[in-house]
Amino acid sequence: MQKTTETTKVPQDALPSGPAAAAILSAGIGVGAYGIITFIAQIVRPFGAAITIYGPAGPLTGKTTLGVVVWLLAWAVLHFLWRKQNIDVKYVFVLALVFMVIGFIGLFPPVFEAFGG
């Protein structure tokens, strides 16, 4: 018996996967940054006070703003670098998941409370 493997040919005019990979990875970077910023703001109170944009809401305003800024900057840079390239989205997705796990750990109250937050 002969084993065959089917492959799909990508047309010459197909869009590159780089912009999609940039969006996926930048989302992971944004979540990771948000978790790290939250963790630091909970541990280092002067940092939390310094990033406060709107007093009644406290440092949450600065945490979310910085997280969104990191996400948008990462997206812009990665899109510019990868806009015409074909990127293996599998590896980008796994890397994005790693960043998201880091972010979720940083956002989990028992974690930053264990460090005095």
Biopython code that builds the backbone (N, CA, C, O; Angstrom):
import numpy as np
from Bio.PDB.StructureBuilder import StructureBuilder

atoms = [
    (1, "MET", "N", (0.835, -1.186, 0.000)),
    (1, "MET", "CA", (0.000, 0.000, 0.000)),
    (1, "MET", "C", (0.877, 1.246, 0.000)),
    (1, "MET", "O", (1.900, 1.327, 0.681)),
    (2, "GLN", "N", (0.447, 2.174, -0.763)),
    (2, "GLN", "CA", (1.196, 3.402, -0.852)),
    (2, "GLN", "C", (0.499, 4.466, -0.002)),
    (2, "GLN", "O", (-0.711, 4.678, -0.089)),
    (3, "LYS", "N", (1.296, 5.109, 0.802)),
    (3, "LYS", "CA", (0.766, 6.143, 1.682)),
    (3, "LYS", "C", (0.892, 7.485, 0.964)),
    (3, "LYS", "O", (1.970, 7.836, 0.485)),
    (4, "THR", "N", (-0.185, 8.217, 0.891)),
    (4, "THR", "CA", (-0.149, 9.520, 0.237)),
    (4, "THR", "C", (-0.500, 10.595, 1.246)),
    (4, "THR", "O", (-1.286, 10.390, 2.171)),
    (5, "THR", "N", (0.093, 11.712, 1.037)),
    (5, "THR", "CA", (-0.182, 12.864, 1.878)),
    (5, "THR", "C", (-0.753, 13.959, 0.995)),
    (5, "THR", "O", (-0.158, 14.328, -0.017)),
    (6, "GLU", "N", (-1.893, 14.467, 1.381)),
    (6, "GLU", "CA", (-2.485, 15.546, 0.603)),
    (6, "GLU", "C", (-1.966, 16.879, 1.109)),
    (6, "GLU", "O", (-1.899, 17.130, 2.312)),
    (7, "THR", "N", (-1.608, 17.707, 0.179)),
    (7, "THR", "CA", (-1.212, 19.063, 0.530)),
    (7, "THR", "C", (-2.059, 20.017, -0.284)),
    (7, "THR", "O", (-2.463, 19.723, -1.410)),
    (8, "THR", "N", (-2.311, 21.135, 0.297)),
    (8, "THR", "CA", (-3.057, 22.140, -0.440)),
    (8, "THR", "C", (-2.084, 23.180, -0.942)),
    (8, "THR", "O", (-1.204, 23.636, -0.212)),
    (9, "LYS", "N", (-2.251, 23.543, -2.177)),
    (9, "LYS", "CA", (-1.382, 24.557, -2.761)),
    (9, "LYS", "C", (-1.975, 25.926, -2.489)),
    (9, "LYS", "O", (-3.173, 26.153, -2.652)),
    (10, "VAL", "N", (-1.118, 26.814, -2.079)),
    (10, "VAL", "CA", (-1.544, 28.178, -1.814)),
    (10, "VAL", "C", (-1.431, 28.964, -3.110)),
    (10, "VAL", "O", (-0.364, 28.995, -3.723)),
    (11, "PRO", "N", (-2.513, 29.595, -3.533)),
    (11, "PRO", "CA", (-2.439, 30.372, -4.770)),
    (11, "PRO", "C", (-1.418, 31.505, -4.663)),
    (11, "PRO", "O", (-1.138, 32.015, -3.578)),
    (12, "GLN", "N", (-0.889, 31.870, -5.785)),
    (12, "GLN", "CA", (0.130, 32.924, -5.830)),
    (12, "GLN", "C", (-0.387, 34.254, -5.269)),
    (12, "GLN", "O", (0.372, 35.015, -4.669)),
    (13, "ASP", "N", (-1.670, 34.524, -5.467)),
    (13, "ASP", "CA", (-2.232, 35.800, -5.020)),
    (13, "ASP", "C", (-2.860, 35.719, -3.626)),
    (13, "ASP", "O", (-3.591, 36.626, -3.228)),
    (14, "ALA", "N", (-2.584, 34.647, -2.882)),
    (14, "ALA", "CA", (-3.138, 34.491, -1.532)),
    (14, "ALA", "C", (-2.520, 35.519, -0.588)),
    (14, "ALA", "O", (-1.369, 35.924, -0.749)),
    (15, "LEU", "N", (-3.291, 35.917, 0.373)),
    (15, "LEU", "CA", (-2.805, 36.877, 1.356)),
    (15, "LEU", "C", (-1.794, 36.211, 2.285)),
    (15, "LEU", "O", (-1.959, 35.040, 2.628)),
    (16, "PRO", "N", (-0.758, 36.925, 2.696)),
    (16, "PRO", "CA", (0.210, 36.349, 3.639)),
    (16, "PRO", "C", (-0.411, 36.198, 5.022)),
    (16, "PRO", "O", (-1.354, 36.909, 5.371)),
    (17, "SER", "N", (0.125, 35.268, 5.804)),
    (17, "SER", "CA", (-0.416, 35.019, 7.143)),
    (17, "SER", "C", (0.186, 35.943, 8.197)),
    (17, "SER", "O", (-0.248, 35.927, 9.349)),
    (18, "GLY", "N", (1.173, 36.742, 7.820)),
    (18, "GLY", "CA", (1.845, 37.617, 8.784)),
    (18, "GLY", "C", (0.942, 38.569, 9.542)),
    (18, "GLY", "O", (1.056, 38.660, 10.765)),
    (19, "PRO", "N", (0.040, 39.290, 8.868)),
    (19, "PRO", "CA", (-0.839, 40.198, 9.609)),
    (19, "PRO", "C", (-1.733, 39.483, 10.620)),
    (19, "PRO", "O", (-1.959, 40.000, 11.714)),
    (20, "ALA", "N", (-2.239, 38.312, 10.271)),
    (20, "ALA", "CA", (-3.060, 37.555, 11.222)),
    (20, "ALA", "C", (-2.216, 37.068, 12.394)),
    (20, "ALA", "O", (-2.648, 37.122, 13.545)),
    (21, "ALA", "N", (-1.008, 36.593, 12.092)),
    (21, "ALA", "CA", (-0.105, 36.150, 13.158)),
    (21, "ALA", "C", (0.249, 37.312, 14.072)),
    (21, "ALA", "O", (0.351, 37.142, 15.287)),
    (22, "ALA", "N", (0.435, 38.485, 13.495)),
    (22, "ALA", "CA", (0.740, 39.676, 14.298)),
    (22, "ALA", "C", (-0.415, 40.002, 15.248)),
    (22, "ALA", "O", (-0.189, 40.356, 16.405)),
    (23, "ALA", "N", (-1.641, 39.884, 14.762)),
    (23, "ALA", "CA", (-2.806, 40.169, 15.605)),
    (23, "ALA", "C", (-2.915, 39.159, 16.745)),
    (23, "ALA", "O", (-3.209, 39.528, 17.882)),
    (24, "ILE", "N", (-2.678, 37.890, 16.436)),
    (24, "ILE", "CA", (-2.779, 36.842, 17.462)),
    (24, "ILE", "C", (-1.710, 37.028, 18.534)),
    (24, "ILE", "O", (-2.007, 37.016, 19.728)),
    (25, "LEU", "N", (-0.459, 37.202, 18.096)),
    (25, "LEU", "CA", (0.631, 37.335, 19.070)),
    (25, "LEU", "C", (0.511, 38.624, 19.871)),
    (25, "LEU", "O", (0.792, 38.633, 21.070)),
    (26, "SER", "N", (0.102, 39.700, 19.235)),
    (26, "SER", "CA", (-0.030, 40.961, 19.969)),
    (26, "SER", "C", (-1.118, 40.870, 21.034)),
    (26, "SER", "O", (-0.998, 41.493, 22.089)),
    (27, "ALA", "N", (-2.170, 40.107, 20.777)),
    (27, "ALA", "CA", (-3.199, 39.910, 21.803)),
    (27, "ALA", "C", (-2.604, 39.202, 23.014)),
    (27, "ALA", "O", (-2.871, 39.583, 24.154)),
    (28, "GLY", "N", (-1.798, 38.174, 22.767)),
    (28, "GLY", "CA", (-1.127, 37.486, 23.871)),
    (28, "GLY", "C", (-0.186, 38.398, 24.623)),
    (28, "GLY", "O", (-0.139, 38.379, 25.853)),
    (29, "ILE", "N", (0.564, 39.199, 23.882)),
    (29, "ILE", "CA", (1.491, 40.148, 24.516)),
    (29, "ILE", "C", (0.713, 41.155, 25.364)),
    (29, "ILE", "O", (1.138, 41.496, 26.468)),
    (30, "GLY", "N", (-0.418, 41.627, 24.856)),
    (30, "GLY", "CA", (-1.237, 42.585, 25.604)),
    (30, "GLY", "C", (-1.769, 42.008, 26.902)),
    (30, "GLY", "O", (-1.737, 42.668, 27.940)),
    (31, "VAL", "N", (-2.259, 40.774, 26.845)),
    (31, "VAL", "CA", (-2.762, 40.122, 28.059)),
    (31, "VAL", "C", (-1.618, 39.888, 29.043)),
    (31, "VAL", "O", (-1.772, 40.111, 30.244)),
    (32, "GLY", "N", (-0.479, 39.442, 28.537)),
    (32, "GLY", "CA", (0.690, 39.237, 29.396)),
    (32, "GLY", "C", (1.129, 40.535, 30.059)),
    (32, "GLY", "O", (1.424, 40.568, 31.253)),
    (33, "ALA", "N", (1.168, 41.597, 29.270)),
    (33, "ALA", "CA", (1.565, 42.902, 29.822)),
    (33, "ALA", "C", (0.573, 43.375, 30.873)),
    (33, "ALA", "O", (0.969, 43.901, 31.914)),
    (34, "TYR", "N", (-0.714, 43.190, 30.605)),
    (34, "TYR", "CA", (-1.736, 43.606, 31.567)),
    (34, "TYR", "C", (-1.578, 42.848, 32.888)),
    (34, "TYR", "O", (-1.706, 43.440, 33.960)),
    (35, "GLY", "N", (-1.306, 41.569, 32.818)),
    (35, "GLY", "CA", (-1.098, 40.776, 34.026)),
    (35, "GLY", "C", (0.143, 41.199, 34.787)),
    (35, "GLY", "O", (0.122, 41.293, 36.014)),
    (36, "ILE", "N", (1.222, 41.453, 34.066)),
    (36, "ILE", "CA", (2.468, 41.878, 34.717)),
    (36, "ILE", "C", (2.307, 43.262, 35.333)),
    (36, "ILE", "O", (2.770, 43.506, 36.447)),
    (37, "ILE", "N", (1.653, 44.168, 34.611)),
    (37, "ILE", "CA", (1.424, 45.518, 35.138)),
    (37, "ILE", "C", (0.546, 45.454, 36.388)),
    (37, "ILE", "O", (0.812, 46.147, 37.370)),
    (38, "THR", "N", (-0.492, 44.629, 36.354)),
    (38, "THR", "CA", (-1.366, 44.475, 37.525)),
    (38, "THR", "C", (-0.592, 43.916, 38.707)),
    (38, "THR", "O", (-0.720, 44.404, 39.830)),
    (39, "PHE", "N", (0.216, 42.887, 38.451)),
    (39, "PHE", "CA", (1.023, 42.283, 39.506)),
    (39, "PHE", "C", (1.944, 43.322, 40.135)),
    (39, "PHE", "O", (2.007, 43.434, 41.359)),
    (40, "ILE", "N", (2.656, 44.080, 39.312)),
    (40, "ILE", "CA", (3.589, 45.102, 39.832)),
    (40, "ILE", "C", (2.835, 46.197, 40.585)),
    (40, "ILE", "O", (3.280, 46.641, 41.644)),
    (41, "ALA", "N", (1.692, 46.636, 40.041)),
    (41, "ALA", "CA", (0.920, 47.693, 40.702)),
    (41, "ALA", "C", (0.397, 47.251, 42.059)),
    (41, "ALA", "O", (0.252, 48.077, 42.960)),
    (42, "GLN", "N", (0.112, 45.967, 42.221)),
    (42, "GLN", "CA", (-0.369, 45.466, 43.504)),
    (42, "GLN", "C", (0.773, 45.300, 44.505)),
    (42, "GLN", "O", (0.566, 45.463, 45.707)),
    (43, "ILE", "N", (1.950, 44.984, 44.032)),
    (43, "ILE", "CA", (3.098, 44.759, 44.913)),
    (43, "ILE", "C", (3.774, 46.080, 45.271)),
    (43, "ILE", "O", (4.118, 46.306, 46.431)),
    (44, "VAL", "N", (3.964, 46.948, 44.286)),
    (44, "VAL", "CA", (4.660, 48.227, 44.474)),
    (44, "VAL", "C", (3.598, 49.328, 44.460)),
    (44, "VAL", "O", (3.216, 49.820, 43.399)),
    (45, "ARG", "N", (3.137, 49.700, 45.628)),
    (45, "ARG", "CA", (2.044, 50.677, 45.745)),
    (45, "ARG", "C", (2.367, 52.025, 45.083)),
    (45, "ARG", "O", (1.477, 52.607, 44.464)),
    (46, "PRO", "N", (3.602, 52.549, 45.184)),
    (46, "PRO", "CA", (3.883, 53.818, 44.493)),
    (46, "PRO", "C", (3.711, 53.710, 42.970)),
    (46, "PRO", "O", (3.306, 54.679, 42.327)),
    (47, "PHE", "N", (4.012, 52.553, 42.398)),
    (47, "PHE", "CA", (3.798, 52.357, 40.966)),
    (47, "PHE", "C", (2.300, 52.403, 40.652)),
    (47, "PHE", "O", (1.882, 53.026, 39.676)),
    (48, "GLY", "N", (1.509, 51.746, 41.479)),
    (48, "GLY", "CA", (0.055, 51.777, 41.293)),
    (48, "GLY", "C", (-0.489, 53.190, 41.375)),
    (48, "GLY", "O", (-1.366, 53.572, 40.600)),
    (49, "ALA", "N", (0.035, 53.969, 42.320)),
    (49, "ALA", "CA", (-0.413, 55.357, 42.448)),
    (49, "ALA", "C", (0.047, 56.197, 41.265)),
    (49, "ALA", "O", (-0.672, 57.089, 40.815)),
    (50, "ALA", "N", (1.251, 55.911, 40.757)),
    (50, "ALA", "CA", (1.794, 56.694, 39.650)),
    (50, "ALA", "C", (1.033, 56.468, 38.342)),
    (50, "ALA", "O", (0.944, 57.379, 37.519)),
    (51, "ILE", "N", (0.497, 55.295, 38.142)),
    (51, "ILE", "CA", (-0.203, 55.030, 36.875)),
    (51, "ILE", "C", (-1.694, 55.352, 36.943)),
    (51, "ILE", "O", (-2.406, 55.167, 35.956)),
    (52, "THR", "N", (-2.172, 55.825, 38.078)),
    (52, "THR", "CA", (-3.589, 56.178, 38.219)),
    (52, "THR", "C", (-3.901, 57.366, 37.320)),
    (52, "THR", "O", (-3.263, 58.415, 37.408)),
    (53, "ILE", "N", (-4.888, 57.185, 36.458)),
    (53, "ILE", "CA", (-5.286, 58.252, 35.541)),
    (53, "ILE", "C", (-6.518, 58.980, 36.068)),
    (53, "ILE", "O", (-6.617, 60.202, 35.957)),
    (54, "TYR", "N", (-7.452, 58.231, 36.639)),
    (54, "TYR", "CA", (-8.682, 58.799, 37.179)),
    (54, "TYR", "C", (-8.800, 58.353, 38.631)),
    (54, "TYR", "O", (-9.027, 57.177, 38.914)),
    (55, "GLY", "N", (-8.645, 59.295, 39.536)),
    (55, "GLY", "CA", (-8.577, 59.021, 40.971)),
    (55, "GLY", "C", (-9.642, 58.106, 41.542)),
    (55, "GLY", "O", (-9.305, 57.137, 42.222)),
    (56, "PRO", "N", (-10.944, 58.382, 41.287)),
    (56, "PRO", "CA", (-11.978, 57.527, 41.881)),
    (56, "PRO", "C", (-11.886, 56.059, 41.468)),
    (56, "PRO", "O", (-12.307, 55.185, 42.226)),
    (57, "ALA", "N", (-11.355, 55.773, 40.304)),
    (57, "ALA", "CA", (-11.230, 54.377, 39.861)),
    (57, "ALA", "C", (-9.914, 53.756, 40.306)),
    (57, "ALA", "O", (-9.759, 52.536, 40.264)),
    (58, "GLY", "N", (-8.977, 54.574, 40.727)),
    (58, "GLY", "CA", (-7.701, 54.077, 41.229)),
    (58, "GLY", "C", (-6.775, 53.592, 40.119)),
    (58, "GLY", "O", (-6.908, 54.005, 38.967)),
    (59, "PRO", "N", (-5.832, 52.711, 40.472)),
    (59, "PRO", "CA", (-4.829, 52.273, 39.506)),
    (59, "PRO", "C", (-5.384, 51.426, 38.360)),
    (59, "PRO", "O", (-4.673, 51.170, 37.388)),
    (60, "LEU", "N", (-6.632, 50.993, 38.456)),
    (60, "LEU", "CA", (-7.214, 50.202, 37.373)),
    (60, "LEU", "C", (-7.168, 50.957, 36.050)),
    (60, "LEU", "O", (-6.958, 50.361, 34.994)),
    (61, "THR", "N", (-7.366, 52.273, 36.112)),
    (61, "THR", "CA", (-7.349, 53.069, 34.881)),
    (61, "THR", "C", (-5.977, 53.025, 34.216)),
    (61, "THR", "O", (-5.883, 52.917, 32.994)),
    (62, "GLY", "N", (-4.939, 53.107, 34.996)),
    (62, "GLY", "CA", (-3.590, 53.051, 34.436)),
    (62, "GLY", "C", (-3.212, 51.657, 33.972)),
    (62, "GLY", "O", (-2.549, 51.497, 32.948)),
    (63, "LYS", "N", (-3.633, 50.645, 34.728)),
    (63, "LYS", "CA", (-3.323, 49.256, 34.343)),
    (63, "LYS", "C", (-3.915, 48.934, 32.981)),
    (63, "LYS", "O", (-3.224, 48.424, 32.099)),
    (64, "THR", "N", (-5.191, 49.233, 32.815)),
    (64, "THR", "CA", (-5.843, 48.912, 31.552)),
    (64, "THR", "C", (-5.308, 49.768, 30.406)),
    (64, "THR", "O", (-5.132, 49.276, 29.291)),
    (65, "THR", "N", (-5.053, 51.031, 30.676)),
    (65, "THR", "CA", (-4.517, 51.902, 29.633)),
    (65, "THR", "C", (-3.145, 51.420, 29.179)),
    (65, "THR", "O", (-2.888, 51.334, 27.978)),
    (66, "LEU", "N", (-2.263, 51.106, 30.118)),
    (66, "LEU", "CA", (-0.938, 50.604, 29.748)),
    (66, "LEU", "C", (-1.030, 49.272, 29.013)),
    (66, "LEU", "O", (-0.291, 49.046, 28.055)),
    (67, "GLY", "N", (-1.918, 48.395, 29.442)),
    (67, "GLY", "CA", (-2.105, 47.120, 28.760)),
    (67, "GLY", "C", (-2.554, 47.301, 27.319)),
    (67, "GLY", "O", (-2.055, 46.623, 26.420)),
    (68, "VAL", "N", (-3.495, 48.213, 27.097)),
    (68, "VAL", "CA", (-3.974, 48.486, 25.741)),
    (68, "VAL", "C", (-2.876, 49.124, 24.900)),
    (68, "VAL", "O", (-2.736, 48.796, 23.722)),
    (69, "VAL", "N", (-2.100, 50.024, 25.481)),
    (69, "VAL", "CA", (-1.003, 50.664, 24.744)),
    (69, "VAL", "C", (0.036, 49.621, 24.334)),
    (69, "VAL", "O", (0.502, 49.632, 23.194)),
    (70, "VAL", "N", (0.401, 48.725, 25.242)),
    (70, "VAL", "CA", (1.367, 47.666, 24.904)),
    (70, "VAL", "C", (0.810, 46.791, 23.787)),
    (70, "VAL", "O", (1.527, 46.456, 22.844)),
    (71, "TRP", "N", (-0.460, 46.421, 23.887)),
    (71, "TRP", "CA", (-1.092, 45.593, 22.856)),
    (71, "TRP", "C", (-1.055, 46.289, 21.492)),
    (71, "TRP", "O", (-0.659, 45.684, 20.495)),
    (72, "LEU", "N", (-1.463, 47.551, 21.450)),
    (72, "LEU", "CA", (-1.492, 48.268, 20.175)),
    (72, "LEU", "C", (-0.092, 48.469, 19.593)),
    (72, "LEU", "O", (0.105, 48.340, 18.385)),
    (73, "LEU", "N", (0.882, 48.785, 20.459)),
    (73, "LEU", "CA", (2.259, 48.932, 19.970)),
    (73, "LEU", "C", (2.801, 47.614, 19.430)),
    (73, "LEU", "O", (3.442, 47.581, 18.380)),
    (74, "ALA", "N", (2.538, 46.523, 20.159)),
    (74, "ALA", "CA", (2.996, 45.214, 19.695)),
    (74, "ALA", "C", (2.342, 44.870, 18.365)),
    (74, "ALA", "O", (3.001, 44.353, 17.463)),
    (75, "TRP", "N", (1.067, 45.150, 18.242)),
    (75, "TRP", "CA", (0.353, 44.856, 16.997)),
    (75, "TRP", "C", (0.922, 45.672, 15.842)),
    (75, "TRP", "O", (1.149, 45.140, 14.755)),
    (76, "ALA", "N", (1.151, 46.956, 16.074)),
    (76, "ALA", "CA", (1.688, 47.817, 15.012)),
    (76, "ALA", "C", (3.081, 47.355, 14.570)),
    (76, "ALA", "O", (3.357, 47.257, 13.375)),
    (77, "VAL", "N", (3.946, 47.076, 15.533)),
    (77, "VAL", "CA", (5.315, 46.661, 15.204)),
    (77, "VAL", "C", (5.322, 45.310, 14.488)),
    (77, "VAL", "O", (5.963, 45.155, 13.448)),
    (78, "LEU", "N", (4.604, 44.331, 15.052)),
    (78, "LEU", "CA", (4.570, 43.001, 14.431)),
    (78, "LEU", "C", (3.916, 43.042, 13.055)),
    (78, "LEU", "O", (4.371, 42.367, 12.132)),
    (79, "HIS", "N", (2.860, 43.822, 12.914)),
    (79, "HIS", "CA", (2.217, 43.938, 11.598)),
    (79, "HIS", "C", (3.188, 44.528, 10.581)),
    (79, "HIS", "O", (3.277, 44.050, 9.450)),
    (80, "PHE", "N", (3.908, 45.558, 10.982)),
    (80, "PHE", "CA", (4.886, 46.176, 10.072)),
    (80, "PHE", "C", (5.973, 45.176, 9.681)),
    (80, "PHE", "O", (6.370, 45.111, 8.518)),
    (81, "LEU", "N", (6.454, 44.397, 10.654)),
    (81, "LEU", "CA", (7.528, 43.438, 10.381)),
    (81, "LEU", "C", (7.055, 42.236, 9.564)),
    (81, "LEU", "O", (7.812, 41.705, 8.751)),
    (82, "TRP", "N", (5.820, 41.806, 9.770)),
    (82, "TRP", "CA", (5.334, 40.563, 9.167)),
    (82, "TRP", "C", (4.308, 40.778, 8.064)),
    (82, "TRP", "O", (3.728, 39.801, 7.590)),
    (83, "ARG", "N", (4.062, 41.991, 7.641)),
    (83, "ARG", "CA", (2.949, 42.274, 6.733)),
    (83, "ARG", "C", (3.025, 41.536, 5.398)),
    (83, "ARG", "O", (1.987, 41.280, 4.788)),
    (84, "LYS", "N", (4.207, 41.192, 4.933)),
    (84, "LYS", "CA", (4.352, 40.510, 3.639)),
    (84, "LYS", "C", (4.908, 39.099, 3.775)),
    (84, "LYS", "O", (5.318, 38.493, 2.784)),
    (85, "GLN", "N", (4.924, 38.574, 4.993)),
    (85, "GLN", "CA", (5.523, 37.266, 5.228)),
    (85, "GLN", "C", (4.458, 36.228, 5.553)),
    (85, "GLN", "O", (3.368, 36.551, 6.026)),
    (86, "ASN", "N", (4.801, 34.988, 5.290)),
    (86, "ASN", "CA", (3.974, 33.872, 5.730)),
    (86, "ASN", "C", (4.589, 33.330, 7.008)),
    (86, "ASN", "O", (5.706, 32.812, 7.003)),
    (87, "ILE", "N", (3.860, 33.451, 8.086)),
    (87, "ILE", "CA", (4.320, 33.042, 9.405)),
    (87, "ILE", "C", (3.567, 31.767, 9.791)),
    (87, "ILE", "O", (2.376, 31.632, 9.511)),
    (88, "ASP", "N", (4.268, 30.843, 10.432)),
    (88, "ASP", "CA", (3.618, 29.622, 10.908)),
    (88, "ASP", "C", (2.745, 29.984, 12.112)),
    (88, "ASP", "O", (3.249, 30.208, 13.212)),
    (89, "VAL", "N", (1.463, 30.036, 11.894)),
    (89, "VAL", "CA", (0.528, 30.515, 12.907)),
    (89, "VAL", "C", (0.439, 29.557, 14.097)),
    (89, "VAL", "O", (0.095, 29.982, 15.200)),
    (90, "LYS", "N", (0.745, 28.273, 13.891)),
    (90, "LYS", "CA", (0.705, 27.312, 15.015)),
    (90, "LYS", "C", (1.629, 27.762, 16.140)),
    (90, "LYS", "O", (1.227, 27.799, 17.303)),
    (91, "TYR", "N", (2.866, 28.103, 15.791)),
    (91, "TYR", "CA", (3.844, 28.486, 16.809)),
    (91, "TYR", "C", (3.496, 29.849, 17.421)),
    (91, "TYR", "O", (3.694, 30.071, 18.616)),
    (92, "VAL", "N", (2.990, 30.731, 16.610)),
    (92, "VAL", "CA", (2.573, 32.040, 17.113)),
    (92, "VAL", "C", (1.424, 31.869, 18.109)),
    (92, "VAL", "O", (1.392, 32.533, 19.145)),
    (93, "PHE", "N", (0.492, 30.988, 17.795)),
    (93, "PHE", "CA", (-0.646, 30.737, 18.680)),
    (93, "PHE", "C", (-0.184, 30.169, 20.015)),
    (93, "PHE", "O", (-0.670, 30.582, 21.068)),
    (94, "VAL", "N", (0.749, 29.228, 19.977)),
    (94, "VAL", "CA", (1.274, 28.644, 21.224)),
    (94, "VAL", "C", (1.982, 29.720, 22.047)),
    (94, "VAL", "O", (1.797, 29.795, 23.262)),
    (95, "LEU", "N", (2.787, 30.546, 21.393)),
    (95, "LEU", "CA", (3.479, 31.628, 22.099)),
    (95, "LEU", "C", (2.474, 32.617, 22.692)),
    (95, "LEU", "O", (2.653, 33.085, 23.816)),
    (96, "ALA", "N", (1.427, 32.933, 21.946)),
    (96, "ALA", "CA", (0.390, 33.825, 22.463)),
    (96, "ALA", "C", (-0.287, 33.214, 23.686)),
    (96, "ALA", "O", (-0.582, 33.922, 24.649)),
    (97, "LEU", "N", (-0.533, 31.913, 23.657)),
    (97, "LEU", "CA", (-1.124, 31.244, 24.821)),
    (97, "LEU", "C", (-0.199, 31.311, 26.035)),
    (97, "LEU", "O", (-0.665, 31.479, 27.163)),
    (98, "VAL", "N", (1.101, 31.183, 25.809)),
    (98, "VAL", "CA", (2.063, 31.286, 26.920)),
    (98, "VAL", "C", (1.979, 32.677, 27.546)),
    (98, "VAL", "O", (1.933, 32.809, 28.769)),
    (99, "PHE", "N", (1.959, 33.712, 26.706)),
    (99, "PHE", "CA", (1.832, 35.079, 27.228)),
    (99, "PHE", "C", (0.509, 35.259, 27.976)),
    (99, "PHE", "O", (0.463, 35.929, 29.007)),
    (100, "MET", "N", (-0.558, 34.663, 27.457)),
    (100, "MET", "CA", (-1.856, 34.790, 28.123)),
    (100, "MET", "C", (-1.863, 34.094, 29.479)),
    (100, "MET", "O", (-2.436, 34.613, 30.437)),
    (101, "VAL", "N", (-1.241, 32.942, 29.569)),
    (101, "VAL", "CA", (-1.160, 32.246, 30.854)),
    (101, "VAL", "C", (-0.384, 33.098, 31.859)),
    (101, "VAL", "O", (-0.785, 33.222, 33.017)),
    (102, "ILE", "N", (0.723, 33.682, 31.413)),
    (102, "ILE", "CA", (1.497, 34.576, 32.286)),
    (102, "ILE", "C", (0.618, 35.734, 32.754)),
    (102, "ILE", "O", (0.627, 36.097, 33.931)),
    (103, "GLY", "N", (-0.136, 36.306, 31.825)),
    (103, "GLY", "CA", (-1.024, 37.415, 32.179)),
    (103, "GLY", "C", (-2.098, 37.007, 33.169)),
    (103, "GLY", "O", (-2.366, 37.723, 34.134)),
    (104, "PHE", "N", (-2.716, 35.852, 32.929)),
    (104, "PHE", "CA", (-3.764, 35.391, 33.840)),
    (104, "PHE", "C", (-3.211, 35.090, 35.228)),
    (104, "PHE", "O", (-3.882, 35.339, 36.229)),
    (105, "ILE", "N", (-2.011, 34.564, 35.293)),
    (105, "ILE", "CA", (-1.385, 34.314, 36.598)),
    (105, "ILE", "C", (-1.163, 35.639, 37.328)),
    (105, "ILE", "O", (-1.419, 35.735, 38.528)),
    (106, "GLY", "N", (-0.688, 36.657, 36.613)),
    (106, "GLY", "CA", (-0.470, 37.965, 37.220)),
    (106, "GLY", "C", (-1.748, 38.639, 37.675)),
    (106, "GLY", "O", (-1.726, 39.460, 38.592)),
    (107, "LEU", "N", (-2.867, 38.299, 37.038)),
    (107, "LEU", "CA", (-4.160, 38.895, 37.397)),
    (107, "LEU", "C", (-4.865, 38.162, 38.529)),
    (107, "LEU", "O", (-5.850, 38.665, 39.070)),
    (108, "PHE", "N", (-4.385, 37.001, 38.889)),
    (108, "PHE", "CA", (-5.043, 36.154, 39.892)),
    (108, "PHE", "C", (-4.712, 36.657, 41.288)),
    (108, "PHE", "O", (-3.551, 36.589, 41.694)),
    (109, "PRO", "N", (-5.698, 37.163, 42.045)),
    (109, "PRO", "CA", (-5.418, 37.768, 43.352)),
    (109, "PRO", "C", (-4.600, 36.919, 44.327)),
    (109, "PRO", "O", (-3.721, 37.476, 44.986)),
    (110, "PRO", "N", (-4.825, 35.627, 44.460)),
    (110, "PRO", "CA", (-3.988, 34.870, 45.402)),
    (110, "PRO", "C", (-2.501, 34.921, 45.055)),
    (110, "PRO", "O", (-1.657, 34.778, 45.940)),
    (111, "VAL", "N", (-2.173, 35.124, 43.784)),
    (111, "VAL", "CA", (-0.769, 35.190, 43.393)),
    (111, "VAL", "C", (-0.143, 36.487, 43.894)),
    (111, "VAL", "O", (0.873, 36.450, 44.588)),
    (112, "PHE", "N", (-0.738, 37.644, 43.553)),
    (112, "PHE", "CA", (-0.104, 38.887, 44.011)),
    (112, "PHE", "C", (-0.280, 39.117, 45.502)),
    (112, "PHE", "O", (0.529, 39.815, 46.113)),
    (113, "GLU", "N", (-1.323, 38.545, 46.106)),
    (113, "GLU", "CA", (-1.469, 38.641, 47.561)),
    (113, "GLU", "C", (-0.396, 37.824, 48.281)),
    (113, "GLU", "O", (0.025, 38.181, 49.382)),
    (114, "ALA", "N", (0.039, 36.742, 47.668)),
    (114, "ALA", "CA", (1.124, 35.934, 48.253)),
    (114, "ALA", "C", (2.443, 36.700, 48.301)),
    (114, "ALA", "O", (3.329, 36.388, 49.097)),
    (115, "PHE", "N", (2.557, 37.709, 47.437)),
    (115, "PHE", "CA", (3.777, 38.523, 47.413)),
    (115, "PHE", "C", (3.579, 39.838, 48.177)),
    (115, "PHE", "O", (4.411, 40.740, 48.080)),
    (116, "GLY", "N", (2.506, 39.947, 48.920)),
    (116, "GLY", "CA", (2.293, 41.124, 49.758)),
    (116, "GLY", "C", (1.394, 42.171, 49.141)),
    (116, "GLY", "O", (1.316, 43.287, 49.656)),
    (117, "GLY", "N", (0.718, 41.852, 48.062)),
    (117, "GLY", "CA", (-0.112, 42.826, 47.356)),
    (117, "GLY", "C", (-1.456, 43.007, 47.898)),
    (117, "GLY", "O", (-2.232, 43.806, 47.372)),
]
sb = StructureBuilder()
sb.init_structure("model")
sb.init_model(0)
sb.init_chain("A")
sb.init_seg("    ")
for serial, (resi, resn, name, xyz) in enumerate(atoms, 1):
    if name == "N":
        sb.init_residue(resn, " ", resi, " ")
    sb.init_atom(name, np.array(xyz, "f"), 0.0, 1.0, " ", f" {name:<3s}", serial, name[0])
structure = sb.get_structure()
